């Protein structure tokens, strides 16, 4: 009988394997120092084929990625504004 609690806490679809080595998704988050929104994108993409509604997880990933893109554009616009102000002084 499977350990239901452990399966719910650490489902198999968050564990990959390469060359006989298991890789947990949380270790990827740590290795790349991902912010939560980046981690959400990966989480939804990694698990989408293993959940009841694959399209829903892809749409969740898209929503998070759209937010990341928007935040990056705002950051770049702010930097550009600061640079412009600095050049005018």
Secondary structure as UniProt FT lines:
FT   HELIX           4..9
FT   HELIX           12..14
FT   STRAND          15..18
FT   TURN            19..20
FT   STRAND          21..24
FT   HELIX           25..31
FT   TURN            32..33
FT   HELIX           36..47
FT   HELIX           48..50
FT   HELIX           54..88
//
